[in-house]
Amino acid sequence: MRLADLVARVPTARLATQADNARILEFFEAAPMRTTGFAVQYRRRPDFFRLLRYQGDRAFVIVSDDGQGGVQGVGTISLRPGWIDGRPTTIGYLGDLRMKFERALPTRWRQLFGELIARAGEIEELADCTHWFTTVLDDNRLARRALGSSRAGQPSLARLAPFTMRNLLMRLPRVRRRHSRWHVAAAGPGDRALLGDFFEQENQRLPFGFRGELERRLGCWDGLSISDFVYAADDRGVVACVAPWSPTPAKQTVVSRVPPSLRGLGRVSAWLPSPPIRIPEPGEPLRTPYLTHLVFAERLDPTARAAVFRAMLDHLFDRWRSADWHCVALCDFQAWGLGTALRGFVQQTVPITVYAVSAPASGRQRTADLPAAGPPAFEMAMV
Protein backbone atom coordinates (compact mmCIF):
# COMPACT_ATOMS: atom_id res chain seq x y z
CA MET A 1 0.00 0.00 0.00
CA ARG A 2 1.18 3.53 -0.75
CA LEU A 3 0.87 6.29 1.85
CA ALA A 4 -1.13 8.44 -0.57
CA ASP A 5 -3.73 5.66 -0.90
CA LEU A 6 -4.28 5.47 2.86
CA VAL A 7 -4.47 9.25 3.29
CA ALA A 8 -6.98 9.52 0.44
CA ARG A 9 -9.45 7.40 2.39
CA VAL A 10 -10.02 10.33 4.78
CA PRO A 11 -12.37 13.01 3.39
CA THR A 12 -10.54 16.20 2.30
CA ALA A 13 -7.07 14.80 3.22
CA ARG A 14 -4.18 14.23 0.82
CA LEU A 15 -0.40 14.31 0.61
CA ALA A 16 0.95 17.77 -0.13
CA THR A 17 3.62 18.66 -2.68
CA GLN A 18 5.94 21.61 -3.11
CA ALA A 19 3.21 23.21 -5.22
CA ASP A 20 1.15 23.59 -2.02
CA ASN A 21 3.87 25.60 -0.29
CA ALA A 22 2.21 29.04 -0.45
CA ARG A 23 -1.19 27.79 0.75
CA ILE A 24 0.37 25.84 3.64
CA LEU A 25 2.41 28.86 4.72
CA GLU A 26 -0.67 31.10 4.68
CA PHE A 27 -2.64 28.66 6.83
CA PHE A 28 0.25 27.79 9.16
CA GLU A 29 0.93 31.41 9.99
CA ALA A 30 -2.74 32.08 10.76
CA ALA A 31 -2.78 29.44 13.50
CA PRO A 32 -0.47 30.52 16.38
CA MET A 33 0.38 28.18 19.25
CA ARG A 34 -0.95 29.74 22.46
CA THR A 35 0.20 29.26 26.05
CA THR A 36 -0.95 30.97 29.25
CA GLY A 37 1.73 33.66 28.85
CA PHE A 38 2.58 33.87 25.17
CA ALA A 39 1.08 33.54 21.73
CA VAL A 40 3.81 32.07 19.52
CA GLN A 41 3.76 31.94 15.75
CA TYR A 42 6.24 29.79 13.85
CA ARG A 43 6.87 31.17 10.39
CA ARG A 44 8.30 28.77 7.86
CA ARG A 45 8.98 31.14 4.99
CA PRO A 46 10.10 30.93 2.30
CA ASP A 47 9.83 27.12 2.17
CA PHE A 48 7.63 25.13 4.56
CA PHE A 49 9.41 21.92 3.57
CA ARG A 50 12.92 23.17 4.43
CA LEU A 51 12.71 22.46 8.17
CA LEU A 52 11.60 18.92 7.36
CA ARG A 53 14.82 18.42 5.42
CA TYR A 54 16.70 19.51 8.54
CA GLN A 55 14.82 16.84 10.51
CA GLY A 56 15.67 13.97 8.20
CA ASP A 57 15.93 12.72 4.65
CA ARG A 58 12.37 11.36 4.53
CA ALA A 59 9.33 13.49 5.29
CA PHE A 60 5.69 13.79 4.27
CA VAL A 61 3.15 16.59 4.64
CA ILE A 62 -0.57 15.85 4.96
CA VAL A 63 -3.10 18.60 4.32
CA SER A 64 -6.85 18.86 4.56
CA ASP A 65 -8.45 20.98 1.83
CA ASP A 66 -11.29 23.33 2.75
CA GLY A 67 -13.01 23.01 -0.63
CA GLN A 68 -12.43 26.68 -1.48
CA GLY A 69 -8.82 26.52 -2.60
CA GLY A 70 -7.42 26.81 0.92
CA VAL A 71 -6.11 24.56 3.68
CA GLN A 72 -7.96 23.73 6.89
CA GLY A 73 -5.50 21.31 8.46
CA VAL A 74 -1.85 20.29 8.21
CA GLY A 75 0.41 17.71 9.85
CA THR A 76 3.83 16.28 9.06
CA ILE A 77 5.64 12.95 9.32
CA SER A 78 9.44 12.80 9.57
CA LEU A 79 11.45 9.58 9.51
CA ARG A 80 15.07 9.22 10.60
CA PRO A 81 17.55 6.47 11.51
CA GLY A 82 17.57 5.91 15.26
CA TRP A 83 18.39 3.72 18.23
CA ILE A 84 15.91 1.92 20.47
CA ASP A 85 17.42 0.05 23.44
CA GLY A 86 20.74 -0.08 21.58
CA ARG A 87 19.24 -1.56 18.40
CA PRO A 88 19.18 0.30 15.07
CA THR A 89 15.75 1.13 13.71
CA THR A 90 13.74 3.88 12.02
CA ILE A 91 11.87 6.41 14.14
CA GLY A 92 8.89 8.54 13.12
CA TYR A 93 8.01 11.99 14.42
CA LEU A 94 4.53 13.50 14.11
CA GLY A 95 4.64 17.29 14.06
CA ASP A 96 3.29 20.63 12.87
CA LEU A 97 -0.30 19.72 13.67
CA ARG A 98 -2.58 22.66 12.97
CA MET A 99 -6.29 22.67 12.12
CA LYS A 100 -9.23 25.00 11.86
CA PHE A 101 -12.09 24.63 14.29
CA GLU A 102 -14.35 22.33 12.34
CA ARG A 103 -16.36 19.79 14.27
CA ALA A 104 -15.52 16.66 12.28
CA LEU A 105 -11.88 17.50 11.58
CA PRO A 106 -10.21 16.30 14.84
CA THR A 107 -12.02 12.96 14.61
CA ARG A 108 -10.91 12.45 11.00
CA TRP A 109 -7.29 13.21 11.87
CA ARG A 110 -7.35 10.86 14.89
CA GLN A 111 -8.66 8.10 12.65
CA LEU A 112 -6.05 8.89 10.00
CA PHE A 113 -3.10 8.78 12.40
CA GLY A 114 -4.48 5.71 14.16
CA GLU A 115 -4.69 3.76 10.91
CA LEU A 116 -1.37 5.15 9.70
CA ILE A 117 0.50 3.94 12.79
CA ALA A 118 -1.38 0.65 13.08
CA ARG A 119 -0.71 -0.21 9.42
CA ALA A 120 2.73 1.38 9.02
CA GLY A 121 4.25 -2.02 8.32
CA GLU A 122 2.00 -2.37 5.26
CA ILE A 123 2.78 1.11 3.87
CA GLU A 124 5.73 1.18 1.47
CA GLU A 125 7.12 4.51 2.68
CA LEU A 126 6.75 3.67 6.41
CA ALA A 127 7.37 -0.07 6.57
CA ASP A 128 10.73 0.19 8.39
CA CYS A 129 9.43 2.59 11.09
CA THR A 130 8.99 0.82 14.43
CA HIS A 131 8.41 3.67 16.89
CA TRP A 132 6.59 7.00 16.81
CA PHE A 133 6.68 10.05 19.02
CA THR A 134 5.55 13.66 19.20
CA THR A 135 5.76 16.68 21.47
CA VAL A 136 2.89 18.79 22.77
CA LEU A 137 2.87 22.02 24.75
CA ASP A 138 1.30 21.18 28.10
CA ASP A 139 -1.21 24.01 27.56
CA ASN A 140 -2.21 22.76 24.10
CA ARG A 141 -5.20 20.59 24.93
CA LEU A 142 -6.51 20.71 21.35
CA ALA A 143 -3.41 18.96 20.00
CA ARG A 144 -3.62 16.22 22.65
CA ARG A 145 -7.27 15.66 21.79
CA ALA A 146 -6.53 15.60 18.07
CA LEU A 147 -3.76 13.00 18.36
CA GLY A 148 -4.75 10.91 21.34
CA SER A 149 -7.97 9.20 22.29
CA SER A 150 -9.06 6.36 24.53
CA ARG A 151 -11.34 5.01 21.81
CA ALA A 152 -10.38 1.71 20.24
CA GLY A 153 -8.63 2.01 16.90
CA GLN A 154 -7.36 5.53 17.52
CA PRO A 155 -3.80 6.52 18.46
CA SER A 156 -2.74 6.52 22.07
CA LEU A 157 -0.31 8.93 23.71
CA ALA A 158 2.01 7.69 26.47
CA ARG A 159 3.72 10.42 28.50
CA LEU A 160 7.39 9.67 27.99
CA ALA A 161 9.51 12.63 29.04
CA PRO A 162 8.30 15.98 30.40
CA PHE A 163 10.71 18.87 29.96
CA THR A 164 10.96 22.60 30.42
CA MET A 165 11.77 24.81 27.49
CA ARG A 166 14.08 27.36 29.12
CA ASN A 167 14.64 30.67 27.37
CA LEU A 168 17.64 32.33 29.01
CA LEU A 169 17.20 36.08 28.70
CA MET A 170 20.39 37.21 30.43
CA ARG A 171 23.13 36.27 32.88
CA LEU A 172 23.22 38.63 35.82
CA PRO A 173 26.51 40.53 36.25
CA ARG A 174 28.94 39.79 39.06
CA VAL A 175 27.62 36.29 39.69
CA ARG A 176 30.44 34.39 41.38
CA ARG A 177 31.97 31.96 38.89
CA ARG A 178 31.99 28.33 39.98
CA HIS A 179 35.26 26.46 39.79
CA SER A 180 35.09 23.67 37.20
CA ARG A 181 37.16 20.53 37.28
CA TRP A 182 36.45 19.90 33.60
CA HIS A 183 38.32 21.22 30.61
CA VAL A 184 35.85 23.21 28.49
CA ALA A 185 36.84 24.23 24.98
CA ALA A 186 35.51 25.25 21.59
CA ALA A 187 35.81 22.45 19.05
CA GLY A 188 37.99 22.65 15.98
CA PRO A 189 38.34 20.61 12.77
CA GLY A 190 40.57 18.12 14.57
CA ASP A 191 37.78 17.34 17.08
CA ARG A 192 35.22 16.25 14.48
CA ALA A 193 35.87 12.50 14.78
CA LEU A 194 36.13 12.68 18.58
CA LEU A 195 32.80 14.44 18.99
CA GLY A 196 31.16 12.29 16.32
CA ASP A 197 32.11 9.13 18.19
CA PHE A 198 30.97 10.57 21.54
CA PHE A 199 27.63 11.77 20.13
CA GLU A 200 26.91 8.42 18.46
CA GLN A 201 27.94 6.33 21.45
CA GLU A 202 25.79 8.23 23.93
CA ASN A 203 22.80 8.28 21.55
CA GLN A 204 22.84 4.47 21.31
CA ARG A 205 21.55 4.31 24.90
CA LEU A 206 18.96 7.10 24.58
CA PRO A 207 15.27 6.53 23.82
CA PHE A 208 14.76 7.45 20.15
CA GLY A 209 18.52 8.02 19.90
CA PHE A 210 19.97 9.79 16.85
CA ARG A 211 21.85 7.45 14.48
CA GLY A 212 24.43 8.90 12.10
CA GLU A 213 22.98 12.37 12.66
CA LEU A 214 25.97 14.54 13.48
CA GLU A 215 27.65 14.12 10.10
CA ARG A 216 24.33 14.50 8.26
CA ARG A 217 23.57 17.75 10.09
CA LEU A 218 27.01 19.18 9.46
CA GLY A 219 26.25 18.65 5.79
CA CYS A 220 22.71 20.07 5.62
CA TRP A 221 22.01 22.38 8.58
CA ASP A 222 22.67 25.83 7.14
CA GLY A 223 25.36 27.62 9.09
CA LEU A 224 26.31 24.73 11.39
CA SER A 225 30.00 23.83 11.58
CA ILE A 226 32.19 21.84 13.95
CA SER A 227 33.57 25.14 15.30
CA ASP A 228 30.11 25.91 16.76
CA PHE A 229 30.48 22.99 19.19
CA VAL A 230 31.69 23.37 22.75
CA TYR A 231 32.65 20.29 24.72
CA ALA A 232 33.75 19.36 28.23
CA ALA A 233 36.26 16.65 29.06
CA ASP A 234 38.14 15.11 31.95
CA ASP A 235 41.10 12.75 32.04
CA ARG A 236 38.85 9.90 30.85
CA GLY A 237 37.52 11.69 27.78
CA VAL A 238 34.57 13.80 26.62
CA VAL A 239 31.72 14.12 29.12
CA ALA A 240 29.35 16.54 27.33
CA CYS A 241 28.89 18.60 24.20
CA VAL A 242 26.59 21.31 22.87
CA ALA A 243 26.27 23.39 19.70
CA PRO A 244 24.41 26.73 19.63
CA TRP A 245 22.59 27.04 16.32
CA SER A 246 19.61 28.88 14.88
CA PRO A 247 17.15 27.41 12.34
CA THR A 248 16.30 30.91 11.07
CA PRO A 249 16.70 29.97 7.36
CA ALA A 250 13.81 27.52 7.82
CA LYS A 251 11.88 28.75 10.87
CA GLN A 252 11.29 32.13 12.47
CA THR A 253 9.58 32.43 15.85
CA VAL A 254 7.36 35.45 16.40
CA VAL A 255 5.81 36.25 19.77
CA SER A 256 2.61 38.23 19.32
CA ARG A 257 1.83 38.50 23.05
CA VAL A 258 4.56 39.19 25.65
CA PRO A 259 3.90 39.19 29.44
CA PRO A 260 3.73 42.83 30.65
CA SER A 261 6.49 42.32 33.23
CA LEU A 262 8.99 41.19 30.59
CA ARG A 263 7.88 43.86 28.14
CA GLY A 264 8.44 46.57 30.75
CA LEU A 265 11.84 45.16 31.70
CA GLY A 266 12.94 45.21 28.07
CA ARG A 267 11.87 48.82 27.51
CA VAL A 268 13.72 50.03 30.62
CA SER A 269 16.83 48.09 29.56
CA ALA A 270 16.75 49.63 26.08
CA TRP A 271 17.63 53.04 27.57
CA LEU A 272 20.97 51.73 28.87
CA PRO A 273 24.18 52.24 26.80
CA SER A 274 24.70 48.47 26.57
CA PRO A 275 21.33 46.75 27.17
CA PRO A 276 21.84 43.64 29.34
CA ILE A 277 18.53 42.18 28.20
CA ARG A 278 16.56 42.42 24.96
CA ILE A 279 12.85 41.63 24.97
CA PRO A 280 11.12 41.42 21.57
CA GLU A 281 8.24 43.72 20.86
CA PRO A 282 4.99 41.94 19.90
CA GLY A 283 5.34 40.83 16.28
CA GLU A 284 9.14 41.01 16.22
CA PRO A 285 10.95 37.78 15.19
CA LEU A 286 12.97 36.22 18.00
CA ARG A 287 16.73 36.18 17.60
CA THR A 288 17.67 33.06 19.49
CA PRO A 289 20.27 30.31 19.28
CA TYR A 290 19.12 26.87 20.42
CA LEU A 291 21.49 24.69 22.44
CA THR A 292 21.44 21.74 20.05
CA HIS A 293 23.37 18.45 20.30
CA LEU A 294 23.23 18.67 24.11
CA VAL A 295 24.45 15.27 25.29
CA PHE A 296 25.96 14.07 28.57
CA ALA A 297 28.08 11.01 29.27
CA GLU A 298 26.15 8.27 31.04
CA ARG A 299 28.80 8.11 33.79
CA LEU A 300 27.94 11.60 35.09
CA ASP A 301 25.81 11.70 38.25
CA PRO A 302 23.12 14.43 38.52
CA THR A 303 25.36 16.84 40.41
CA ALA A 304 28.22 16.44 37.93
CA ARG A 305 25.84 16.74 34.96
CA ALA A 306 24.48 20.08 36.24
CA ALA A 307 27.99 21.36 36.99
CA VAL A 308 29.41 20.45 33.59
CA PHE A 309 26.40 22.04 31.88
CA ARG A 310 26.97 25.27 33.80
CA ALA A 311 30.67 25.23 32.87
CA MET A 312 29.79 24.95 29.14
CA LEU A 313 27.09 27.61 29.47
CA ASP A 314 29.46 30.07 31.14
CA HIS A 315 31.96 29.43 28.37
CA LEU A 316 29.31 30.32 25.78
CA PHE A 317 28.07 33.43 27.58
CA ASP A 318 31.62 34.67 28.02
CA ARG A 319 32.05 34.72 24.24
CA TRP A 320 28.57 36.23 23.72
CA ARG A 321 29.11 39.39 25.78
CA SER A 322 28.03 41.66 22.92
CA ALA A 323 25.72 39.24 21.10
CA ASP A 324 22.51 40.79 19.75
CA TRP A 325 20.00 38.06 20.58
CA HIS A 326 16.82 37.96 22.66
CA CYS A 327 17.35 34.66 24.44
CA VAL A 328 19.15 31.32 24.39
CA ALA A 329 16.83 28.30 24.23
CA LEU A 330 17.35 24.82 25.66
CA CYS A 331 15.39 21.69 26.56
CA ASP A 332 15.75 20.78 30.23
CA PHE A 333 14.28 17.32 30.70
CA GLN A 334 12.82 16.67 34.12
CA ALA A 335 15.27 13.79 34.54
CA TRP A 336 18.19 16.17 33.92
CA GLY A 337 17.18 18.90 36.35
CA LEU A 338 19.49 21.48 34.77
CA GLY A 339 17.53 24.31 36.36
CA THR A 340 19.62 23.80 39.49
CA ALA A 341 22.65 25.04 37.53
CA LEU A 342 21.04 28.29 36.37
CA ARG A 343 21.53 30.53 39.40
CA GLY A 344 22.11 34.06 38.15
CA PHE A 345 20.16 33.67 34.91
CA VAL A 346 16.91 35.45 34.07
CA GLN A 347 14.72 32.99 32.22
CA GLN A 348 11.25 32.34 30.86
CA THR A 349 9.93 28.78 30.83
CA VAL A 350 7.36 26.73 28.92
CA PRO A 351 6.37 23.18 30.02
CA ILE A 352 6.29 20.63 27.18
CA THR A 353 6.06 16.84 27.07
CA VAL A 354 7.43 14.19 24.70
CA TYR A 355 4.84 11.46 24.04
CA ALA A 356 5.28 8.03 22.54
CA VAL A 357 2.47 7.46 20.02
CA SER A 358 1.06 4.04 19.26
CA ALA A 359 -2.05 2.39 17.90
CA PRO A 360 -3.81 0.96 20.96
CA ALA A 361 -4.49 -2.75 21.33
CA SER A 362 -8.07 -3.07 22.54
CA GLY A 363 -7.96 0.55 23.63
CA ARG A 364 -4.80 0.15 25.76
CA GLN A 365 -1.29 1.48 25.26
CA ARG A 366 1.19 -1.25 24.31
CA THR A 367 3.70 -0.42 27.02
CA ALA A 368 5.97 -3.30 26.01
CA ASP A 369 6.74 -1.40 22.80
CA LEU A 370 8.00 1.71 24.61
CA PRO A 371 11.74 2.38 24.79
CA ALA A 372 13.61 2.47 28.08
CA ALA A 373 12.85 5.42 30.32
CA GLY A 374 15.01 8.53 30.29
CA PRO A 375 15.41 11.78 28.34
CA PRO A 376 15.00 10.97 24.62
CA ALA A 377 17.08 12.29 21.74
CA PHE A 378 15.19 15.42 20.76
CA GLU A 379 15.90 18.86 19.31
CA MET A 380 13.48 21.70 20.05
CA ALA A 381 15.07 23.65 17.20
CA MET A 382 13.43 21.18 14.81
CA VAL A 383 9.80 21.79 15.86
Beta strands, then each sheet from edge to edge (+ up, - down):
strand 1: 13-15
strand 2: 33-34
strand 3: 39-43
strand 4: 58-65
strand 5: 71-84
strand 6: 87-99
strand 7: 129-137
strand 8: 156-171
strand 9: 183-186
strand 10: 209-210
strand 11: 230-234
strand 12: 237-245
strand 13: 252-257
strand 14: 290-296
strand 15: 328-333
strand 16: 345-358
sheet 1: 1+ 4- 5+ 6- 7- 16+ 8- 15+
sheet 2: 1+ 4- 5+ 10-
sheet 3: 2+ 3- 13+
sheet 4: 9+ 11- 12+ 14-
end
